[in-house]
Amino acid sequence: MKIFDNLTNSVVDPKTTRRKYPEARIIVLDDNFNTFEHVANCLVSIIPGISEKKSWLLAFEVDREGWAEVWRGPFEQAELYHQQLVIKGLTMAPLEKT
């Protein structure tokens, strides 16, 4: 007698169970109290892979457009970066799932 016969029939088809890992966008909003330098320094120190030049371009975009998407990626990482930017005093939009 085989004990595990029923287990082989309960395998779920991976094609039907595959779900995309949730992603999010981090958006910095313009305000009247954070300087370009502060925004750029926060971005370069918190968001991995952002160069100093890119951080300044994003800081100017925040000022010019009123907001800028500064990072997009896995939701859990986005939560961490978002929280760190809030702690630094940046004005942030709520995390936006994509």
Secondary structure, 3 states (H helix, E strand, C coil): CCCCHHHHCCCCCHHHHCCCCCEEEEEEECCCCCCHHHHHHHHHHHCCCCCHHHHHHHHHHHHHHCEEEEEEEEHHHHHHHHHHHHHCCCCECCCEEC
